[in-house]
Each structure stands twice: as structure tokens, then as C-alpha cells.
Amino acid sequence: MNLAWMISRDGKAIQTKMHPYIDLELPEETLYSAEWLYNNTSSGATKQHIAQLVCSFIREGAEDEDLSYKDFIDQTLQYAREDGLRICSAGFLENFIDKVDATSGDFDTACEAVQNDLNQEFLRARYGGMYDTSQEGQSGPTSNGIYFRVSSTNFDWLPIIYDFVSSNRKKLNIQDISIVRDNYFKAKDDFYVNPNNGEPYDRYPVDQFLTDQRAPLIEFKTYRAGGPLAFIAERLKAGVNPSDIYCDMSVPLIRFNRYVRQLHHDEVLRISRRELTDEVLRTGKSVRSILG
């Protein structure tokens, strides 16, 4: 059973053996992923960026090796096969030979553009493990959890995740879900947080996920597990007064109130002129830094 998917913004789930990544340090992997993206993207601009990536790779490599474009392609594919690396097809590279001389730009810049295109258009999902499906003999995955790894910005994936989980729950026997900021290029995992209760989507029970009130998966930097929003949500849930929570934090008042509103909590803090003056004298901060 194939247990990994790339899910597009329109909700289409494409099964894949391994999740594609664009990585400047791994040109063979990048070319493999570029071919996958070229065949699955709905964006003409993305295809243009991929053309720039492939053409710059061929041009720069052929110049460095003092080879014709075709000979450089053949050499690249041969070395990849000898090293056991996955790479794109010969036909994919050869289709761009006639465009190389008319295409400008460098490989590094093109990689950044295609990496962004891939991360913005697709969500990575895997059943049975975050980066690899944990197997036990022939009996299937040892975990009944599904992981969603988000690499995009300014897009709410939660409705698409909800639909995917709802449609595949019984077939896959999904028990829990995790939604994490993709850490392929980072050192640690950061889980998104449920905006209703402040709990991280880390092995979150599927029954609760499907019955929770739907709320946007807000921009990641605000909802990082252990971040200020999770801190506030946890204390509001415990019945702590917002003013006491604010006193325990070192954030501007306006920003604190913004967090409180994001949690759909009605009680925001007000500050009088006298209280503002006292806060300036107590902390030594400026009025601007206190208010945010």
C-alpha cells in the first residue's frame, strides 16, 4: 500500500513513493523533483521556473565539463545510476536542450524559485510516520497516525486536511493526526496548534479533530507549539485571568490582545493613562514598546 501523498491546494491527493524536495546541495534529487512538479503543477509560472532550472543546470554543467549539452546529460544520468541516486528521466532533460541558449539565469536562483513553487502549491502527507512509514513485517504500519507537513505560507490547509482525513479515515484506520511545520531544512519539529483549545496537533485524536469547531490554521509563527498563543490558550483554559497572564509575559499589550482575539476570547485588556504611566515607570520601557 502506498502511504505518502502530495496534496495540492485544490485538494487533489497524488500518491508518491517519496516526497519530492528541491535541494541545492542535491542536484539529482532536485531534477527528480522538478520533473515530478512539472508533470503535476497547475501553474504555468512554475513550469517556466522549472525550465530555467533545467536549462541553467545543463548550461553550467556542460561549460564546467567542456561537453556538449547532450553529452553532459548522458554523463549526469550515468553517474547517478552508478551511485544509486534517483534522478529525472533522460527525456525530461533532453526536451530542454533547444531552450538552453535562449534561457538566462543561474541554477541557484532557479532552485530557490522552484523550491518555493513546490512548497506553496503542495502539502506533504504520510500515514504511519512523519518521514518514513514505520513497518512491522508484512502486517502494515506500526502507527495509525497520519502526518501533514506544511511548507507554505499564507494559506489555510485545514479544510483540505479535514476533507482528506474524513475521506480516508476508515480505509486507513486513522487514529490520530499531526500537523507540523516541515522541518526538512530545520533542526526540530514545530507542531501547529488547535486555535480552539491551544492543544498542539501532535498525535491529536481523530474523533476530536473531526468534531472540533472549524477555525483557520493561522500563520505558523504565531501558532508554534510552546509559543505565546499556546501559552495564553493553556492558561485561559485553566481559568487564569487575562491580566495575570499578561503580567507573566513580555509582549506588548496590543499584541497580547491580538492573541486573545485569535483564540475567540471576549475579554481583552484595557489600560488607563495612569496605568500606562505606572508601567513606564516600573519597567523603564517606552509607551510605544508597551503598547506594541
VEXNUKE-405235 format. One line per field, with one value per residue: residue in one letter; x, y, z of N, C-alpha, C, O in turn. Coordinates in steps of 0.1 Angstrom, whole numbers, always signed. Example, Ala and Ser with C-alpha at 12.3 -4.5 7.8 and 13.67 -1.06 7.14 Angstrom:
r = c(A, S) $
n_X = c(+132, +128) $
n_Y = c(-57, -22) $
n_Z = c(+78, +71) $
ca_X = c(+123, +137) $
ca_Y = c(-45, -11) $
ca_Z = c(+78, +71) $
c_X = c(+132, +129) $
c_Y = c(-33, +0) $
c_Z = c(+78, +79) $
o_X = c(+142, +134) $
o_Y = c(-33, +11) $
o_Z = c(+85, +80) $
***
This chain:
r = c(M, N, L, A, W, M, I, S, R, D, G, K, A, I, Q, T, K, M, H, P, Y, I, D, L, E, L, P, E, E, T, L, Y, S, A, E, W, L, Y, N, N, T, S, S, G, A, T, K, Q, H, I, A, Q, L, V, C, S, F, I, R, E, G, A, E, D, E, D, L, S, Y, K, D, F, I, D, Q, T, L, Q, Y, A, R, E, D, G, L, R, I, C, S, A, G, F, L, E, N, F, I, D, K, V, D, A, T, S, G, D, F, D, T, A, C, E, A, V, Q, N, D, L, N, Q, E, F, L, R, A, R, Y, G, G, M, Y, D, T, S, Q, E, G, Q, S, G, P, T, S, N, G, I, Y, F, R, V, S, S, T, N, F, D, W, L, P, I, I, Y, D, F, V, S, S, N, R, K, K, L, N, I, Q, D, I, S, I, V, R, D, N, Y, F, K, A, K, D, D, F, Y, V, N, P, N, N, G, E, P, Y, D, R, Y, P, V, D, Q, F, L, T, D, Q, R, A, P, L, I, E, F, K, T, Y, R, A, G, G, P, L, A, F, I, A, E, R, L, K, A, G, V, N, P, S, D, I, Y, C, D, M, S, V, P, L, I, R, F, N, R, Y, V, R, Q, L, H, H, D, E, V, L, R, I, S, R, R, E, L, T, D, E, V, L, R, T, G, K, S, V, R, S, I, L, G) $
n_X = c(+8, +6, +17, +22, +15, +12, -5, -25, -34, -61, -71, -65, -51, -21, -5, +27, +59, +80, +84, +88, +115, +132, +165, +194, +219, +217, +216, +207, +185, +170, +165, +149, +127, +119, +110, +88, +72, +68, +52, +29, +21, -2, +4, +15, +36, +52, +61, +76, +97, +108, +118, +138, +154, +163, +175, +196, +210, +220, +234, +254, +267, +276, +294, +313, +323, +332, +317, +293, +258, +242, +260, +267, +243, +240, +262, +256, +233, +244, +263, +246, +231, +252, +258, +236, +215, +184, +169, +158, +141, +158, +146, +132, +152, +164, +144, +147, +170, +170, +163, +181, +202, +187, +177, +180, +197, +207, +216, +213, +196, +173, +167, +158, +135, +119, +118, +102, +79, +70, +67, +47, +25, +19, +10, +26, +19, +18, +11, +15, +40, +63, +84, +91, +74, +66, +72, +61, +71, +51, +27, +18, +18, +32, +22, -9, -12, -15, +5, +8, +27, +36, +48, +43, +33, +9, -15, -44, -45, -62, -90, -86, -71, -89, -109, -94, -87, -113, -123, -105, -103, -116, -107, -79, -77, -73, -61, -50, -39, -13, -1, +25, +51, +71, +101, +123, +144, +152, +161, +144, +111, +81, +49, +17, -10, -42, -66, -88, -85, -59, -43, -15, -13, -4, -2, -30, -63, -83, -111, -118, -107, -122, -147, -143, -148, -145, -117, -94, -62, -38, -12, +20, +41, +29, +14, +31, +39, +43, +47, +37, +9, +0, +7, -9, -35, -35, -35, -58, -77, -74, -86, -73, -70, -70, -54, -36, -22, -11, +7, +26, +40, +62, +53, +41, +11, -9, -3, -6, -34, -42, -35, -53, -78, -76, -79, -106, -116, -134, -126, -105, -76, -77, -60, -55, -46, -32, -24, -8, +13, +23, +33, +53, +71, +76, +88, +106, +103, +94, +64, +55, +67, +55, +28, +30) $
n_Y = c(-12, +22, +49, +76, +110, +138, +167, +189, +224, +225, +203, +178, +147, +132, +102, +91, +76, +87, +118, +147, +170, +201, +207, +225, +214, +188, +180, +159, +148, +171, +175, +152, +158, +181, +172, +157, +178, +194, +177, +177, +202, +229, +254, +277, +295, +282, +260, +275, +284, +259, +252, +271, +263, +237, +243, +260, +243, +224, +241, +253, +231, +217, +236, +237, +211, +210, +199, +188, +197, +174, +153, +160, +156, +128, +120, +129, +113, +88, +88, +92, +68, +49, +56, +50, +69, +85, +101, +124, +115, +107, +118, +140, +159, +161, +173, +200, +209, +224, +249, +259, +278, +301, +308, +325, +332, +317, +285, +283, +304, +297, +273, +282, +295, +274, +257, +272, +273, +246, +242, +260, +252, +226, +202, +180, +146, +118, +85, +66, +75, +103, +110, +86, +56, +36, +2, -31, -62, -78, -69, -43, -7, +4, +24, +42, +68, +99, +121, +155, +177, +210, +234, +258, +293, +317, +304, +285, +253, +237, +231, +214, +194, +184, +174, +154, +136, +129, +116, +94, +81, +57, +38, +38, +34, +55, +68, +90, +124, +145, +178, +195, +219, +217, +202, +197, +213, +222, +220, +210, +198, +215, +219, +227, +244, +238, +262, +264, +253, +254, +232, +213, +200, +172, +139, +141, +132, +116, +115, +138, +158, +158, +166, +190, +226, +243, +262, +287, +276, +294, +317, +302, +311, +323, +303, +283, +254, +257, +284, +319, +320, +295, +293, +313, +303, +279, +288, +304, +284, +271, +288, +311, +346, +370, +394, +386, +367, +383, +398, +378, +376, +389, +406, +431, +451, +454, +434, +412, +414, +409, +382, +371, +377, +361, +336, +336, +347, +367, +387, +413, +432, +464, +496, +522, +558, +564, +539, +532, +551, +543, +518, +525, +537, +516, +496, +509, +510, +524, +541, +533, +508, +494, +493, +483) $
n_Z = c(+0, -9, +10, +11, +2, -20, -16, -33, -35, -44, -33, -45, -41, -46, -50, -39, -40, -25, -9, -29, -30, -33, -34, -32, -27, -35, -65, -82, -69, -69, -97, -101, -85, -98, -123, -114, -103, -126, -141, -126, -116, -117, -126, -149, -145, -127, -143, -160, -143, -137, -162, -164, -144, -152, -177, -169, -153, -172, -189, -172, -162, -185, -195, -174, -176, -201, -223, -248, -247, -248, -243, -217, -203, -207, -193, -167, -160, -162, -141, -119, -119, -114, -89, -75, -72, -73, -101, -126, -157, -189, -211, -201, -195, -220, -235, -231, -243, -266, -257, -240, -247, -251, -227, -197, -165, -133, -118, -90, -82, -97, -84, -59, -66, -77, -55, -38, -53, -53, -25, -19, -34, -27, -1, +21, +30, +51, +60, +90, +99, +103, +84, +73, +66, +92, +94, +102, +97, +74, +81, +80, +87, +119, +132, +136, +129, +110, +93, +85, +66, +65, +43, +32, +31, +43, +36, +43, +52, +66, +60, +37, +48, +67, +49, +36, +57, +66, +44, +41, +65, +75, +56, +59, +86, +104, +134, +148, +142, +130, +126, +112, +110, +82, +87, +71, +63, +87, +122, +141, +151, +147, +159, +146, +163, +177, +173, +188, +214, +221, +221, +208, +175, +177, +174, +176, +186, +162, +162, +178, +163, +139, +149, +161, +163, +133, +125, +113, +102, +114, +104, +107, +125, +146, +158, +168, +186, +221, +219, +223, +218, +224, +251, +262, +256, +270, +296, +297, +294, +318, +334, +342, +349, +323, +327, +346, +331, +312, +328, +332, +309, +284, +263, +240, +248, +228, +211, +228, +232, +206, +203, +221, +209, +186, +197, +201, +224, +245, +264, +264, +273, +288, +292, +314, +313, +336, +345, +323, +326, +351, +343, +325, +343, +360, +344, +328, +301, +268, +259, +234, +231, +251, +244, +219) $
ca_X = c(+0, +13, +13, +26, +8, +14, -18, -25, -43, -74, -75, -62, -41, -13, +3, +41, +68, +88, +81, +98, +121, +142, +177, +205, +230, +214, +211, +200, +172, +163, +160, +138, +115, +115, +102, +75, +64, +65, +41, +17, +17, -13, +8, +24, +47, +60, +67, +87, +108, +114, +126, +150, +163, +169, +184, +208, +218, +226, +244, +265, +274, +283, +305, +323, +329, +336, +310, +281, +247, +237, +270, +267, +231, +243, +272, +249, +225, +253, +269, +235, +228, +263, +258, +223, +207, +172, +171, +148, +143, +166, +137, +128, +163, +166, +133, +150, +182, +169, +159, +192, +209, +178, +172, +190, +195, +216, +209, +210, +184, +162, +163, +150, +121, +111, +115, +91, +67, +66, +62, +35, +14, +16, +11, +31, +12, +23, +5, +24, +53, +64, +93, +92, +63, +71, +66, +64, +69, +41, +14, +15, +25, +31, +15, -21, -13, -11, +12, +7, +38, +33, +59, +38, +29, -3, -26, -50, -46, -70, -102, -82, -67, -102, -116, -86, -89, -127, -125, -96, -102, -119, -98, -66, -78, -65, -64, -47, -33, -3, +2, +38, +59, +80, +115, +133, +156, +154, +167, +134, +97, +72, +35, +6, -18, -56, -69, -100, -82, -45, -35, -8, -18, +7, -10, -43, -73, -90, -125, -119, -103, -134, -158, -139, -152, -135, -111, -83, -48, -33, +2, +27, +49, +20, +8, +41, +37, +52, +48, +29, -5, -3, +9, -22, -46, -34, -39, -72, -84, -73, -94, -65, -74, -61, -45, -25, -14, -3, +18, +36, +46, +70, +49, +33, -3, -17, +0, -13, -49, -44, -35, -66, -89, -74, -84, -120, -119, -140, -120, -92, -72, -76, -51, -58, -35, -24, -18, +3, +24, +29, +40, +65, +80, +80, +97, +116, +101, +87, +50, +54, +71, +45, +15, +32) $
ca_Y = c(+0, +34, +56, +90, +118, +153, +172, +203, +234, +222, +191, +166, +139, +124, +92, +91, +67, +95, +132, +154, +182, +208, +210, +229, +205, +175, +183, +147, +148, +183, +172, +142, +165, +191, +165, +154, +190, +198, +169, +178, +215, +236, +267, +280, +302, +271, +253, +284, +283, +246, +253, +279, +254, +226, +249, +266, +231, +219, +251, +255, +218, +215, +245, +232, +198, +212, +189, +192, +196, +160, +145, +163, +149, +114, +117, +131, +102, +76, +89, +90, +54, +42, +60, +46, +80, +87, +113, +125, +107, +113, +126, +153, +168, +164, +182, +214, +212, +235, +261, +263, +291, +312, +309, +332, +329, +307, +273, +286, +313, +289, +263, +289, +297, +261, +252, +280, +269, +233, +243, +268, +245, +212, +197, +166, +138, +104, +76, +57, +81, +116, +110, +72, +47, +25, -11, -43, -73, -76, -65, -29, +3, +2, +36, +45, +82, +105, +134, +165, +186, +223, +242, +271, +305, +325, +295, +277, +240, +229, +225, +203, +183, +178, +166, +142, +127, +124, +106, +82, +76, +42, +30, +37, +32, +66, +70, +104, +133, +155, +188, +200, +227, +208, +205, +191, +222, +227, +211, +205, +198, +225, +215, +237, +243, +239, +275, +264, +249, +256, +219, +210, +188, +162, +127, +146, +122, +119, +118, +151, +166, +158, +172, +204, +237, +246, +275, +287, +273, +307, +317, +293, +317, +326, +291, +273, +248, +263, +298, +327, +317, +282, +297, +320, +294, +269, +295, +307, +271, +268, +298, +322, +359, +376, +404, +378, +361, +394, +401, +368, +376, +401, +410, +444, +449, +453, +420, +403, +414, +402, +367, +368, +377, +349, +325, +338, +350, +381, +396, +418, +441, +479, +502, +536, +566, +563, +526, +533, +559, +534, +507, +531, +540, +503, +488, +517, +509, +535, +539, +526, +494, +487, +491, +475) $
ca_Z = c(+0, -10, +22, +10, -8, -22, -18, -39, -29, -47, -26, -52, -35, -56, -43, -43, -31, -17, -11, -36, -24, -41, -25, -40, -24, -41, -78, -88, -62, -74, -110, -100, -80, -108, -132, -108, -102, -140, -145, -117, -113, -125, -128, -160, -140, -121, -154, -166, -134, -139, -175, -161, -135, -161, -187, -162, -149, -184, -194, -163, -161, -198, -196, -165, -180, -215, -230, -254, -238, -248, -236, -203, -198, -206, -182, -154, -158, -159, -127, -109, -119, -108, -74, -69, -69, -81, -109, -136, -170, -199, -220, -194, -197, -234, -240, -228, -249, -276, -250, -231, -251, -250, -213, -188, -151, -128, -112, -76, -82, -102, -74, -49, -72, -78, -42, -33, -60, -48, -11, -18, -41, -22, +13, +22, +39, +52, +70, +96, +103, +97, +73, +68, +71, +101, +91, +111, +88, +63, +87, +77, +96, +133, +137, +129, +127, +97, +94, +74, +68, +58, +40, +25, +39, +39, +31, +53, +47, +75, +53, +29, +57, +72, +39, +33, +69, +66, +32, +42, +79, +76, +47, +65, +101, +111, +149, +152, +132, +134, +116, +116, +101, +76, +92, +62, +63, +101, +132, +151, +147, +154, +156, +147, +175, +176, +177, +198, +227, +223, +221, +196, +166, +178, +177, +181, +184, +150, +166, +183, +151, +130, +155, +166, +156, +123, +127, +103, +107, +112, +101, +116, +135, +158, +164, +171, +199, +231, +216, +231, +217, +231, +265, +266, +255, +281, +309, +297, +296, +332, +342, +347, +344, +312, +332, +352, +320, +306, +337, +332, +296, +280, +250, +241, +251, +216, +205, +237, +229, +193, +206, +228, +199, +178, +205, +202, +238, +245, +273, +261, +283, +286, +301, +315, +311, +348, +345, +313, +332, +361, +336, +320, +354, +366, +335, +320, +287, +262, +257, +221, +233, +260, +236, +207) $
c_X = c(+9, +8, +18, +19, +14, +0, -18, -35, -58, -79, -71, -50, -34, -4, +17, +49, +75, +84, +92, +103, +131, +153, +189, +217, +229, +208, +203, +186, +163, +157, +148, +126, +110, +106, +88, +66, +60, +52, +28, +13, +5, -9, +18, +36, +57, +68, +78, +99, +115, +123, +139, +160, +170, +179, +197, +217, +226, +237, +256, +274, +282, +295, +317, +330, +334, +330, +298, +269, +242, +247, +270, +254, +234, +252, +265, +241, +233, +258, +258, +232, +239, +263, +245, +214, +195, +174, +160, +151, +152, +158, +133, +139, +165, +156, +137, +163, +181, +166, +171, +198, +200, +173, +183, +188, +205, +209, +205, +197, +171, +157, +155, +136, +113, +108, +103, +78, +61, +60, +49, +23, +10, +18, +16, +23, +17, +16, +15, +37, +54, +73, +94, +80, +69, +64, +70, +61, +60, +28, +10, +22, +22, +24, +2, -23, -10, -5, +10, +18, +36, +46, +55, +36, +16, -14, -31, -53, -57, -83, -98, -77, -79, -108, -108, -88, -103, -129, -117, -96, -105, -110, -84, -66, -70, -70, -61, -40, -23, -1, +14, +43, +70, +94, +126, +146, +158, +159, +156, +120, +89, +58, +26, -3, -33, -60, -81, -95, -67, -36, -28, -14, -6, +0, -24, -54, -81, -105, -127, -116, -115, -146, -155, -145, -141, -130, -98, -70, -40, -18, +11, +34, +41, +16, +18, +39, +48, +53, +38, +14, -9, -2, -4, -34, -47, -39, -53, -81, -85, -80, -85, -69, -65, -51, -33, -16, -5, +9, +30, +44, +53, +66, +41, +18, -11, -15, -7, -28, -52, -44, -49, -77, -88, -79, -99, -125, -123, -133, -106, -89, -73, -66, -54, -45, -26, -17, -6, +15, +31, +38, +53, +75, +85, +90, +108, +114, +94, +72, +48, +57, +61, +32, +17, +31) $
c_Y = c(+12, +44, +71, +97, +132, +158, +186, +212, +232, +209, +178, +159, +130, +115, +93, +82, +75, +110, +139, +167, +188, +212, +213, +220, +191, +177, +171, +147, +160, +181, +162, +149, +175, +184, +162, +167, +195, +190, +170, +192, +220, +250, +268, +286, +292, +264, +262, +284, +270, +246, +261, +271, +244, +232, +254, +254, +226, +228, +252, +242, +215, +224, +241, +220, +198, +201, +195, +190, +181, +151, +148, +156, +134, +111, +119, +119, +90, +76, +87, +75, +46, +45, +56, +57, +81, +101, +113, +116, +115, +122, +139, +163, +171, +173, +197, +218, +224, +249, +267, +276, +303, +315, +315, +327, +318, +296, +276, +294, +305, +278, +270, +291, +285, +255, +259, +275, +256, +234, +250, +260, +232, +210, +183, +158, +124, +97, +67, +62, +94, +117, +96, +65, +36, +12, -22, -55, -70, -72, -51, -20, +0, +14, +38, +60, +87, +118, +143, +175, +199, +230, +256, +282, +311, +316, +286, +263, +232, +223, +213, +191, +176, +169, +153, +132, +121, +114, +93, +76, +61, +34, +28, +34, +43, +68, +84, +111, +142, +165, +196, +209, +219, +211, +200, +200, +228, +216, +205, +205, +208, +222, +227, +234, +245, +253, +276, +261, +250, +244, +217, +199, +178, +149, +131, +136, +126, +122, +133, +161, +168, +165, +186, +214, +241, +260, +275, +283, +285, +306, +311, +300, +321, +314, +280, +267, +253, +278, +306, +324, +305, +285, +304, +311, +284, +275, +299, +295, +267, +278, +310, +335, +365, +386, +397, +371, +371, +397, +391, +368, +389, +404, +423, +441, +446, +439, +410, +402, +407, +387, +363, +367, +365, +337, +326, +340, +365, +391, +400, +429, +456, +484, +517, +544, +565, +550, +525, +540, +550, +523, +512, +533, +526, +496, +496, +517, +522, +531, +530, +511, +486, +484, +483, +482) $
c_Z = c(+0, +1, +22, -1, -9, -25, -22, -32, -33, -41, -33, -45, -44, -48, -48, -34, -21, -19, -19, -29, -34, -32, -34, -39, -31, -55, -85, -82, -67, -88, -110, -95, -90, -119, -127, -107, -116, -145, -137, -113, -122, -128, -139, -155, -134, -132, -160, -156, -135, -152, -172, -153, -144, -170, -180, -157, -160, -188, -185, -162, -174, -199, -186, -169, -195, -224, -238, -244, -237, -241, -221, -196, -197, -195, -168, -151, -155, -145, -117, -108, -112, -93, -67, -66, -78, -88, -119, -148, -180, -208, -214, -197, -212, -241, -239, -236, -259, -270, -242, -235, -251, -236, -204, -174, -146, -120, -98, -74, -86, -92, -63, -54, -72, -65, -36, -40, -55, -34, -10, -24, -34, -7, +13, +33, +39, +63, +76, +101, +97, +85, +66, +74, +80, +98, +101, +103, +77, +68, +85, +87, +111, +139, +129, +128, +114, +100, +82, +76, +59, +56, +34, +36, +34, +32, +42, +48, +55, +68, +44, +37, +63, +62, +36, +45, +69, +55, +34, +56, +80, +68, +53, +80, +108, +125, +153, +141, +138, +123, +120, +105, +95, +80, +83, +62, +76, +110, +141, +145, +154, +149, +156, +159, +171, +181, +187, +212, +230, +224, +208, +188, +166, +183, +182, +177, +172, +153, +170, +171, +142, +136, +161, +157, +146, +125, +118, +110, +104, +110, +111, +127, +148, +165, +168, +185, +209, +229, +224, +230, +225, +246, +270, +266, +266, +294, +309, +299, +310, +341, +347, +341, +334, +317, +339, +342, +314, +314, +336, +318, +293, +265, +251, +242, +239, +210, +214, +233, +215, +194, +212, +218, +190, +184, +207, +216, +238, +254, +269, +272, +279, +296, +301, +314, +324, +348, +335, +319, +342, +355, +330, +331, +360, +357, +328, +305, +282, +261, +245, +224, +242, +252, +224, +194) $
o_X = c(+18, -4, +18, +16, +19, -7, -11, -43, -67, -90, -74, -39, -40, +5, +19, +46, +77, +81, +103, +95, +137, +151, +193, +225, +238, +196, +193, +176, +151, +146, +139, +115, +98, +96, +78, +54, +48, +44, +17, +2, +4, -17, +28, +47, +69, +79, +89, +110, +127, +134, +149, +172, +182, +190, +208, +229, +238, +249, +268, +286, +293, +306, +328, +342, +340, +337, +294, +271, +240, +243, +271, +255, +231, +251, +268, +241, +229, +258, +261, +229, +236, +267, +243, +206, +196, +179, +153, +161, +153, +162, +132, +137, +167, +158, +131, +167, +190, +167, +170, +199, +205, +165, +195, +178, +210, +197, +194, +188, +160, +145, +145, +126, +101, +98, +95, +68, +49, +50, +41, +11, -2, +27, +11, +21, +21, +14, +22, +46, +48, +69, +98, +76, +76, +52, +80, +49, +62, +18, -2, +30, +12, +19, +2, -34, -3, -10, +11, +19, +35, +54, +64, +37, +13, -21, -23, -62, -60, -86, -105, -80, -80, -112, -114, -90, -104, -136, -121, -88, -97, -106, -79, -55, -62, -82, -68, -35, -24, -1, +14, +41, +78, +99, +137, +157, +165, +160, +159, +118, +91, +54, +28, -3, -36, -58, -84, -101, -63, -24, -33, -19, +0, -3, -28, -54, -86, -111, -137, -123, -118, -155, -164, -148, -130, -138, -92, -68, -35, -11, +9, +34, +47, +13, +14, +36, +59, +60, +31, +7, -19, -10, -9, -42, -57, -46, -60, -91, -94, -80, -90, -73, -53, -39, -22, -4, +7, +20, +41, +53, +50, +75, +35, +13, -20, -24, -12, -34, -62, -52, -54, -86, -98, -83, -105, -135, -117, -134, -97, -98, -69, -64, -55, -34, -13, -5, +4, +26, +43, +48, +63, +87, +97, +100, +118, +122, +88, +69, +39, +50, +59, +26, +8, +33) $
o_Y = c(+13, +47, +77, +92, +137, +153, +195, +207, +237, +204, +167, +166, +121, +119, +94, +81, +71, +113, +138, +173, +181, +219, +205, +219, +184, +176, +173, +145, +159, +185, +163, +147, +178, +190, +163, +166, +200, +195, +166, +193, +216, +258, +261, +284, +293, +261, +257, +284, +270, +240, +257, +271, +242, +227, +253, +255, +223, +224, +251, +243, +210, +219, +241, +218, +189, +194, +206, +183, +176, +143, +138, +151, +128, +101, +111, +114, +82, +66, +80, +70, +37, +36, +58, +56, +77, +110, +103, +110, +127, +133, +149, +174, +183, +179, +205, +230, +233, +259, +278, +285, +314, +324, +310, +320, +310, +298, +272, +290, +306, +276, +264, +289, +285, +249, +253, +274, +254, +228, +247, +262, +228, +217, +175, +163, +119, +102, +60, +54, +97, +123, +95, +67, +28, +11, -21, -59, -60, -71, -47, -24, -5, +13, +37, +65, +80, +126, +138, +181, +197, +232, +264, +279, +310, +321, +280, +261, +220, +212, +203, +180, +164, +158, +142, +120, +109, +104, +83, +66, +54, +23, +17, +32, +40, +69, +90, +105, +146, +161, +202, +207, +213, +223, +197, +195, +238, +205, +195, +212, +210, +222, +236, +223, +254, +256, +286, +267, +247, +244, +220, +189, +176, +148, +125, +131, +137, +131, +140, +172, +179, +169, +193, +212, +242, +270, +265, +285, +288, +296, +313, +295, +322, +314, +269, +275, +254, +285, +300, +324, +304, +279, +300, +311, +281, +269, +299, +296, +261, +277, +317, +336, +364, +386, +402, +371, +368, +400, +394, +359, +400, +405, +426, +430, +438, +432, +400, +391, +401, +380, +353, +358, +359, +327, +318, +337, +374, +403, +393, +433, +459, +479, +523, +539, +564, +549, +519, +535, +550, +520, +505, +530, +526, +490, +490, +522, +529, +519, +521, +502, +474, +473, +477, +477) $
o_Z = c(+8, +2, +33, -12, +1, -34, -16, -25, -26, -44, -27, -43, -51, -40, -60, -22, -10, -31, -15, -22, -42, -22, -42, -48, -31, -57, -92, -89, -69, -91, -118, -101, -91, -123, -133, -111, -118, -152, -141, -107, -133, -134, -140, -161, -135, -131, -164, -161, -134, -152, -177, -155, -143, -172, -186, -158, -159, -191, -190, -162, -173, -204, -190, -167, -200, -232, -234, -235, -226, -233, -213, -185, -187, -188, -159, -139, -146, -138, -106, -97, -104, -85, -55, -57, -90, -83, -121, -149, -179, -212, -221, -200, -215, -251, -246, -235, -259, -276, -237, -226, -250, -234, -204, -171, -155, -116, -94, -67, -80, -90, -59, -46, -69, -62, -29, -33, -52, -31, -2, -19, -36, -1, +5, +44, +29, +74, +69, +106, +86, +75, +54, +86, +74, +100, +107, +102, +70, +61, +89, +95, +115, +151, +117, +126, +106, +108, +71, +87, +47, +65, +32, +48, +22, +23, +49, +40, +51, +70, +43, +33, +63, +65, +34, +42, +71, +58, +29, +58, +86, +73, +52, +86, +117, +128, +162, +131, +150, +111, +131, +94, +103, +78, +88, +61, +78, +106, +148, +135, +166, +137, +164, +164, +163, +193, +193, +221, +242, +226, +197, +194, +155, +195, +192, +165, +171, +146, +165, +170, +138, +129, +165, +145, +150, +126, +117, +122, +93, +113, +123, +139, +158, +177, +170, +194, +206, +237, +233, +240, +231, +254, +280, +275, +272, +302, +319, +306, +315, +353, +356, +329, +336, +313, +338, +344, +312, +309, +339, +316, +299, +257, +261, +238, +239, +206, +209, +233, +213, +188, +208, +219, +186, +177, +214, +221, +233, +251, +271, +278, +268, +306, +291, +314, +323, +352, +337, +317, +343, +360, +331, +330, +364, +362, +324, +298, +289, +261, +245, +218, +240, +254, +219, +183) $
***
